[in-house]
Amino acid sequence: MDYFKLKRQKKARYNLSIYLMIIIAYAIIMILSAQGKISSLLNGLLVPFCTYSILAVSLNLVVGISGELSLGHAGFMCVGAFTSAVFTRYMKFLGVEGLYLFIIAILIGAITAGVAGLLIGIPVLRLKGDYLAIVTLAFGEIIKNIANAIYLGFDENGAHISLKNTMALGLSKNGFVVIKGAQGITGTPHYSSFTAGVILLIIVVTIILNLVNSRTGRNIKALRDNRIAAESVGISATKYKLIAFTIASSMAGVAGVLYAHNLTTLTALPKNFGYNMSITILVFVVLGGMGRIRGSIIAAVVLTLLPEMLRNLQDFRMLIYSIVLIVVMIFTSAPAMKQYIEVLKNKFPVLNALKTLGNKKVKKEGK
């Protein structure tokens, strides 16, 4: 059988498994919810599951597929969250509400975050390694601090912006304040839902998979594997890395829109859009597997659920969480563990049964 045909079939099965995993998980959750078997804790985590999955998948495009280390991903999430929340809050003040506004808000969040990623990526992506990580971290913190410092209001004369306080906006009697500095935005319409989150996750996964399997995606992976060799055949490193960075930033903005419209009050606290959030998203990518979309989604869901399940343990909660992270890292990446798994496969041939059946099926299809 042709090697490239076999490889395409393998990719098709992998991509199909991602969609099936999302759809089956959604169906199970909806069935359990209809029967009243979903706890209030789990019900409150459904939208965050989708939000963090989108963030993990989008960052994987930069870290796993492009091979660049970015620590400012939460900053682009912040851009999408605040720009979309300003739009829907203003529409709500005008008395205009509806699901179509959420769709427009998603487009606004994606576009503004993508533009921010483009503007930041042009100077930043000329750097490599630790320098790139430090600069993206700085940009992420700058975006968060700007969101904390800005005051924005509207009246019949248009928009008013200040960095001092609400009084400095100079609004008329009919005006209202949308962003109140560190207090953020209050009264954001609640448009986010588990169904909307799953739809957005499927759209984001489709965009990422199509990009990865396209000519552009192959050029991006070529630059990751050997930059000098890729550039020697005419592949522009800056161009293709900027494409990956901009698309990933735009997808982070989509996650920000979903996050913002799941809350009544949106604030740019460090735990929401700061350094720790960027590191958390990076942990999802690393534990799920670099370049593995399915693994990123699973890691995002498991690591979002785990701290909540351990919340009753109080002081020991984060200790157990850290131990689990270390164990998973050792199990998935340590050479000794990989050798041990191979030994188990040799001792227990049943573990190879599914793989053998899959290979036989591929050979039959090739004939």
C-alpha positions as CSV (number, residue, x, y, z in Angstrom):
1,M,0.0,0.0,0.0
2,D,1.2,3.6,-0.8
3,Y,2.9,5.1,2.2
4,F,1.3,8.5,1.7
5,K,-2.2,7.0,1.4
6,L,-1.7,5.2,4.6
7,K,-0.6,8.4,6.3
8,R,-3.6,10.2,5.0
9,Q,-5.9,7.5,6.3
10,K,-4.2,7.7,9.7
11,K,-4.7,11.4,9.8
12,A,-8.3,11.1,8.8
13,R,-9.0,8.5,11.6
14,Y,-7.2,10.8,14.2
15,N,-9.2,13.8,13.1
16,L,-12.5,11.8,13.2
17,S,-11.6,10.6,16.7
18,I,-11.4,14.2,17.9
19,Y,-14.9,15.1,16.6
20,L,-16.4,11.8,17.9
21,M,-14.8,12.4,21.4
22,I,-16.4,15.9,21.5
23,I,-19.8,14.9,20.2
24,I,-20.0,11.8,22.5
25,A,-19.0,13.8,25.5
26,Y,-21.6,16.5,24.7
27,A,-24.3,13.8,24.2
28,I,-23.5,12.1,27.5
29,I,-23.6,15.4,29.4
30,M,-26.9,16.5,27.8
31,I,-28.5,13.1,28.6
32,L,-27.4,13.3,32.2
33,S,-28.4,16.9,32.5
34,A,-31.9,16.1,31.2
35,Q,-32.2,13.4,33.9
36,G,-31.0,15.8,36.6
37,K,-27.9,13.8,37.3
38,I,-25.4,16.7,36.8
39,S,-24.3,18.3,40.0
40,S,-24.3,22.1,40.4
41,L,-20.4,22.0,40.5
42,L,-20.1,20.1,37.2
43,N,-22.8,22.2,35.6
44,G,-20.8,25.4,36.5
45,L,-17.7,23.9,34.9
46,L,-19.2,23.0,31.5
47,V,-18.5,26.4,29.9
48,P,-15.0,26.6,31.4
49,F,-14.3,23.1,29.9
50,C,-15.0,24.5,26.5
51,T,-13.2,27.8,27.1
52,Y,-9.9,26.1,28.3
53,S,-10.1,23.5,25.6
54,I,-10.2,26.3,23.0
55,L,-7.3,28.0,24.7
56,A,-5.3,24.8,24.8
57,V,-5.9,23.9,21.2
58,S,-5.0,27.4,20.0
59,L,-1.8,27.6,22.0
60,N,-0.9,24.2,20.7
61,L,-0.7,25.7,17.3
62,V,2.1,28.0,18.5
63,V,3.9,25.8,21.0
64,G,3.4,22.3,19.6
65,I,3.0,22.8,15.9
66,S,5.0,26.0,15.3
67,G,7.6,25.2,17.9
68,E,7.6,28.7,19.6
69,L,7.2,29.3,23.3
70,S,4.5,31.9,24.0
71,L,3.6,33.0,27.6
72,G,1.2,35.7,26.8
73,H,-1.8,33.7,25.5
74,A,-4.0,35.0,28.3
75,G,-3.5,38.5,27.1
76,F,-5.2,37.8,23.8
77,M,-8.0,36.1,25.7
78,C,-8.3,39.4,27.6
79,V,-8.5,41.4,24.4
80,G,-11.3,39.2,23.0
81,A,-13.2,39.2,26.4
82,F,-13.2,43.0,26.9
83,T,-13.9,44.1,23.4
84,S,-16.8,41.7,23.0
85,A,-18.2,42.6,26.4
86,V,-18.0,46.3,25.7
87,F,-20.1,45.7,22.5
88,T,-22.8,43.5,24.1
89,R,-23.0,45.8,27.2
90,Y,-23.5,48.9,25.0
91,M,-26.1,47.0,23.0
92,K,-27.9,46.1,26.2
93,F,-27.9,49.7,27.3
94,L,-29.5,50.6,24.0
95,G,-32.2,47.9,24.6
96,V,-31.0,45.6,21.9
97,E,-30.5,42.0,22.8
98,G,-30.5,38.7,21.0
99,L,-28.5,35.6,20.1
100,Y,-27.2,37.3,16.9
101,L,-25.4,39.8,19.1
102,F,-23.4,37.0,20.6
103,I,-22.3,35.9,17.1
104,I,-21.3,39.4,16.3
105,A,-19.4,39.6,19.6
106,I,-17.5,36.4,18.7
107,L,-16.4,37.9,15.4
108,I,-15.4,41.1,17.2
109,G,-13.4,39.2,19.8
110,A,-11.7,37.0,17.2
111,I,-10.8,40.0,14.9
112,T,-9.5,42.3,17.7
113,A,-7.4,39.5,19.3
114,G,-6.1,38.5,15.9
115,V,-5.1,42.1,15.1
116,A,-3.4,42.3,18.5
117,G,-1.6,39.1,17.8
118,L,-0.5,40.4,14.4
119,L,0.8,43.7,15.8
120,I,2.7,42.0,18.6
121,G,3.9,39.1,16.4
122,I,5.6,41.3,13.7
123,P,8.4,42.5,16.1
124,V,8.3,39.6,18.5
125,L,8.6,36.6,16.2
126,R,12.0,37.7,15.1
127,L,13.2,36.4,18.5
128,K,13.7,32.8,19.5
129,G,13.5,30.6,22.6
130,D,13.6,32.3,26.0
131,Y,13.7,35.8,24.5
132,L,10.4,35.2,22.7
133,A,8.8,33.7,25.9
134,I,9.9,36.7,28.0
135,V,8.6,39.3,25.5
136,T,5.3,37.6,25.0
137,L,4.9,37.4,28.8
138,A,5.6,41.1,29.0
139,F,2.9,41.9,26.3
140,G,0.4,39.7,28.1
141,E,1.0,41.6,31.4
142,I,0.8,45.0,29.5
143,I,-2.6,44.1,28.0
144,K,-3.9,43.0,31.4
145,N,-2.7,46.1,33.1
146,I,-4.3,48.4,30.4
147,A,-7.6,46.6,30.9
148,N,-7.3,47.3,34.7
149,A,-6.5,50.9,34.2
150,I,-8.9,52.1,31.5
151,Y,-12.2,53.8,32.1
152,L,-14.7,53.8,29.2
153,G,-18.1,55.4,28.9
154,F,-20.6,56.4,26.3
155,D,-23.1,59.3,25.9
156,E,-24.7,61.1,23.0
157,N,-21.3,62.6,22.0
158,G,-19.8,59.2,21.6
159,A,-17.1,57.3,23.5
160,H,-15.1,58.8,26.4
161,I,-11.8,57.2,27.6
162,S,-9.8,58.0,30.7
163,L,-7.0,56.5,32.8
164,K,-7.9,58.4,36.0
165,N,-11.5,57.7,37.2
166,T,-15.1,57.8,36.1
167,M,-15.5,61.5,36.8
168,A,-12.7,62.3,34.4
169,L,-14.8,60.9,31.5
170,G,-17.0,64.0,31.5
171,L,-20.2,62.1,30.6
172,S,-23.5,63.8,30.3
173,K,-26.6,62.9,32.3
174,N,-27.6,60.3,29.8
175,G,-24.2,58.7,29.6
176,F,-23.1,55.5,31.3
177,V,-19.8,53.8,32.2
178,V,-18.9,50.5,30.6
179,I,-15.4,49.8,31.9
180,K,-14.8,51.0,35.5
181,G,-11.0,50.4,35.8
182,A,-10.1,47.6,38.1
183,Q,-13.9,47.0,38.8
184,G,-14.2,45.9,35.2
185,I,-17.5,45.5,33.3
186,T,-20.7,44.7,35.1
187,G,-24.0,43.6,33.7
188,T,-22.6,41.6,30.7
189,P,-25.4,39.6,29.0
190,H,-25.2,35.9,29.7
191,Y,-25.0,34.4,26.3
192,S,-22.6,31.6,26.9
193,S,-23.8,28.0,27.2
194,F,-22.4,24.5,27.0
195,T,-23.9,24.1,23.5
196,A,-22.4,27.3,22.3
197,G,-19.0,26.3,23.8
198,V,-19.1,22.9,22.1
199,I,-20.0,24.5,18.7
200,L,-17.1,27.0,19.0
201,L,-14.7,24.2,20.1
202,I,-15.6,22.2,17.0
203,I,-15.2,25.3,14.8
204,V,-11.8,26.1,16.3
205,V,-10.6,22.4,16.0
206,T,-11.7,22.4,12.4
207,I,-9.8,25.6,11.6
208,I,-6.6,24.3,13.3
209,L,-6.8,20.8,11.7
210,N,-7.3,22.3,8.2
211,L,-4.4,24.7,8.7
212,V,-2.1,21.9,10.0
213,N,-3.0,19.6,7.1
214,S,-2.6,22.4,4.5
215,R,0.5,23.5,2.6
216,T,0.8,26.4,5.1
217,G,0.7,23.9,8.0
218,R,3.4,21.7,6.4
219,N,5.6,24.8,6.0
220,I,5.1,25.7,9.6
221,K,6.1,22.2,10.8
222,A,9.1,22.3,8.4
223,L,10.3,25.5,10.1
224,R,9.8,23.8,13.5
225,D,11.8,20.8,12.6
226,N,14.7,22.5,10.8
227,R,14.5,26.3,10.3
228,I,17.7,26.5,8.3
229,A,16.7,23.7,5.9
230,A,13.2,25.2,5.5
231,E,14.5,28.7,4.7
232,S,17.0,27.3,2.2
233,V,14.1,26.1,0.0
234,G,12.4,29.5,0.1
235,I,10.0,29.1,3.2
236,S,9.7,32.5,5.0
237,A,10.1,31.9,8.7
238,T,8.6,35.2,9.7
239,K,5.6,34.9,7.4
240,Y,4.5,31.4,8.5
241,K,5.2,31.8,12.1
242,L,3.2,35.0,12.1
243,I,0.3,33.2,10.4
244,A,0.3,30.6,13.2
245,F,0.7,33.2,15.9
246,T,-2.1,35.4,14.6
247,I,-4.6,32.6,14.1
248,A,-3.8,31.2,17.6
249,S,-4.4,34.7,19.1
250,S,-7.7,35.0,17.2
251,M,-8.8,31.7,18.6
252,A,-7.8,32.8,22.1
253,G,-10.0,35.9,21.6
254,V,-13.0,33.5,20.8
255,A,-12.3,31.8,24.1
256,G,-12.3,35.2,25.8
257,V,-15.8,36.0,24.4
258,L,-17.1,32.7,25.7
259,Y,-15.5,33.4,29.1
260,A,-16.8,37.0,29.3
261,H,-20.4,36.1,28.6
262,N,-20.5,33.4,31.2
263,L,-19.9,36.0,34.0
264,T,-22.0,38.9,35.3
265,T,-18.9,40.8,36.1
266,L,-15.7,40.8,34.0
267,T,-12.5,41.9,35.7
268,A,-8.9,41.8,34.5
269,L,-7.6,40.1,37.7
270,P,-4.3,38.3,37.6
271,K,-6.0,34.9,38.1
272,N,-8.2,35.6,35.1
273,F,-5.8,37.0,32.5
274,G,-2.4,37.1,34.2
275,Y,0.8,35.1,34.1
276,N,-0.7,32.2,36.0
277,M,-3.4,31.8,33.4
278,S,-0.9,31.7,30.6
279,I,1.1,29.1,32.5
280,T,-2.0,27.0,33.2
281,I,-2.8,27.0,29.4
282,L,0.8,26.0,28.7
283,V,0.5,23.1,31.2
284,F,-2.6,21.9,29.3
285,V,-0.6,21.8,26.1
286,V,2.5,20.1,27.6
287,L,0.5,17.4,29.5
288,G,-1.8,16.7,26.5
289,G,1.2,16.3,24.2
290,M,2.9,18.8,22.0
291,G,1.1,19.0,18.7
292,R,-1.7,16.7,19.8
293,I,-5.1,18.4,19.5
294,R,-7.0,15.6,21.2
295,G,-4.6,15.4,24.1
296,S,-4.9,19.2,24.7
297,I,-8.7,18.9,25.0
298,I,-8.5,16.0,27.4
299,A,-5.8,17.7,29.5
300,A,-7.8,20.9,29.7
301,V,-10.9,19.1,30.9
302,V,-9.2,16.8,33.4
303,L,-6.9,19.6,34.9
304,T,-9.9,22.0,35.2
305,L,-12.0,19.4,36.9
306,L,-9.3,18.0,39.2
307,P,-8.8,21.1,41.5
308,E,-12.6,21.4,42.0
309,M,-12.8,17.7,43.0
310,L,-10.0,18.3,45.5
311,R,-11.5,21.5,46.9
312,N,-12.7,19.8,50.1
313,L,-9.1,18.8,51.0
314,Q,-8.3,22.5,51.5
315,D,-4.6,22.9,52.3
316,F,-3.7,19.6,50.6
317,R,-5.6,20.4,47.4
318,M,-2.8,22.1,45.4
319,L,-0.2,19.6,46.8
320,I,-2.1,16.7,45.4
321,Y,-2.7,18.6,42.2
322,S,1.0,19.2,41.8
323,I,1.8,15.5,42.5
324,V,-0.7,14.4,39.8
325,L,1.0,16.8,37.3
326,I,4.4,15.3,38.1
327,V,3.2,11.7,37.8
328,V,1.5,12.4,34.5
329,M,4.7,14.1,33.1
330,I,6.8,11.1,34.2
331,F,4.3,8.6,32.8
332,T,4.0,10.3,29.4
333,S,7.5,11.5,28.7
334,A,10.1,9.5,30.7
335,P,12.0,7.0,28.5
336,A,12.0,4.5,31.4
337,M,8.2,4.5,31.5
338,K,8.0,4.1,27.7
339,Q,10.2,1.1,27.9
340,Y,8.1,-0.3,30.7
341,I,5.0,0.1,28.6
342,E,6.6,-1.8,25.8
343,V,7.6,-4.6,28.2
344,L,3.9,-4.8,29.4
345,K,2.8,-5.1,25.7
346,N,5.2,-8.0,25.1
347,K,4.0,-9.8,28.3
348,F,0.3,-9.1,27.6
349,P,-0.3,-9.5,23.9
350,V,-4.0,-8.5,24.5
351,L,-2.8,-4.9,24.8
352,N,-1.8,-5.0,21.1
353,A,-5.0,-6.5,19.9
354,L,-6.7,-3.3,18.9
355,K,-3.6,-2.0,17.2
356,T,-3.2,-5.3,15.2
357,L,-6.9,-5.2,14.2
358,G,-6.5,-1.6,13.0
359,N,-3.4,-2.5,10.9
360,K,-5.2,-5.4,9.3
361,K,-8.2,-3.2,8.5
362,V,-5.9,-0.6,6.8
363,K,-4.2,-3.3,4.7
364,K,-7.6,-4.6,3.5
365,E,-8.6,-1.0,2.6
366,G,-5.3,-0.6,0.7
367,K,-6.0,-3.7,-1.4
